[in-house]
Amino acid sequence: MYTERQVRETIALCLDIMGRYYNAGQNPRSYTMMVAETQVMAGGVMELGLRFEEIDAQILRPVGSKLLDRFGHELGSRLCAEFLKAFDDLSITPSGMLEQSFVTHRGRGLRNS
């Protein structure tokens, strides 16, 4: 079972990943690092035992909202889309099986709110 502290720390780590990506100039190398780090986070999130709806509500939406607050509508929206794509590209089920896309399981995402 997860704790509120784990959720807050996960959000903070996701924001750190995206901040480093932005500060590095959003080049191919920093993009590759951002995707790899985000996918590690996606695997860790799956291990928290949250349902897909909880991941969307408690992690993905807050990360998106904070990116918009921090970077403004235009850049924040783009960074949010890149984060969600990286998060969605590789998802691991609690049993450890690879899923093709997290988005297909959560039904609707931040982009469809």
C-alpha positions as CSV (number, residue, x, y, z in Angstrom):
1,M,0.0,0.0,0.0
2,Y,1.2,3.5,-0.7
3,T,1.5,6.5,1.6
4,E,0.7,10.1,0.9
5,R,4.5,10.8,1.4
6,Q,5.3,8.3,-1.4
7,V,2.9,10.1,-3.7
8,R,4.3,13.5,-2.9
9,E,7.9,12.3,-3.4
10,T,6.9,10.7,-6.7
11,I,5.4,14.0,-7.9
12,A,8.5,15.9,-6.8
13,L,10.8,13.4,-8.6
14,C,8.8,13.7,-11.8
15,L,9.0,17.5,-11.7
16,D,12.8,17.2,-11.1
17,I,13.1,15.0,-14.1
18,M,11.2,17.5,-16.3
19,G,13.1,20.5,-14.8
20,R,16.5,18.9,-15.6
21,Y,15.2,18.1,-19.2
22,Y,14.2,21.7,-19.7
23,N,17.4,23.2,-18.1
24,A,19.5,20.9,-20.3
25,G,18.1,22.6,-23.4
26,Q,15.8,19.8,-24.5
27,N,18.3,18.2,-26.8
28,P,18.4,14.6,-28.0
29,R,20.6,13.5,-25.2
30,S,18.5,15.1,-22.5
31,Y,15.3,13.8,-24.1
32,T,16.7,10.2,-23.9
33,M,17.6,10.7,-20.3
34,M,14.2,12.2,-19.5
35,V,12.4,9.3,-21.2
36,A,14.6,6.7,-19.3
37,E,14.1,8.4,-15.9
38,T,10.3,8.8,-16.5
39,Q,10.0,5.2,-17.5
40,V,11.8,4.1,-14.3
41,M,9.3,6.3,-12.4
42,A,6.4,4.6,-14.2
43,G,7.7,1.3,-13.0
44,G,8.0,2.5,-9.5
45,V,4.5,4.0,-9.6
46,M,3.2,0.6,-10.6
47,E,4.8,-0.9,-7.5
48,L,2.9,1.5,-5.2
49,G,-0.2,-0.6,-5.7
50,L,-2.3,2.2,-7.0
51,R,-5.1,1.5,-9.5
52,F,-4.8,3.2,-12.9
53,E,-7.4,5.8,-12.0
54,E,-5.5,6.6,-8.8
55,I,-2.3,7.0,-10.7
56,D,-4.0,9.5,-13.1
57,A,-5.7,11.4,-10.3
58,Q,-2.9,11.4,-7.7
59,I,0.3,11.6,-9.8
60,L,-0.2,12.4,-13.5
61,R,-2.7,15.2,-13.1
62,P,-0.8,16.9,-10.3
63,V,2.5,16.7,-12.3
64,G,0.7,18.2,-15.3
65,S,-0.8,21.0,-13.2
66,K,2.5,21.8,-11.6
67,L,4.3,21.9,-14.9
68,L,1.7,24.4,-16.2
69,D,2.1,26.5,-13.0
70,R,5.9,26.4,-13.3
71,F,6.4,26.9,-17.0
72,G,3.3,28.6,-18.2
73,H,0.6,27.4,-20.6
74,E,2.6,27.0,-23.8
75,L,5.8,25.4,-22.5
76,G,4.1,23.7,-19.6
77,S,1.6,22.0,-21.9
78,R,4.4,20.8,-24.2
79,L,6.5,19.5,-21.3
80,C,3.4,17.8,-19.9
81,A,2.7,16.1,-23.2
82,E,6.3,14.9,-23.4
83,F,6.1,13.6,-19.8
84,L,2.9,11.7,-20.4
85,K,4.2,10.2,-23.6
86,A,7.3,9.0,-21.9
87,F,5.3,7.7,-18.9
88,D,2.8,6.0,-21.3
89,D,5.5,4.4,-23.6
90,L,6.4,1.7,-21.1
91,S,4.2,0.6,-18.2
92,I,4.7,-2.3,-16.0
93,T,1.8,-4.1,-14.4
94,P,2.1,-5.0,-10.7
95,S,2.9,-8.6,-11.7
96,G,5.9,-7.3,-13.7
97,M,4.4,-7.9,-17.2
98,L,5.1,-5.2,-19.7
99,E,2.1,-3.3,-21.0
100,Q,2.1,-1.7,-24.4
101,S,0.6,1.6,-23.2
102,F,-0.6,2.8,-19.9
103,V,-3.0,5.2,-21.7
104,T,-5.0,2.3,-23.0
105,H,-5.7,1.1,-19.5
106,R,-6.6,4.4,-17.8
107,G,-9.2,5.3,-20.3
108,R,-8.7,9.1,-20.3
109,G,-5.7,11.1,-19.4
110,L,-4.8,14.6,-18.6
111,R,-5.0,15.5,-22.2
112,N,-8.7,14.6,-22.3
113,S,-9.8,16.5,-19.1
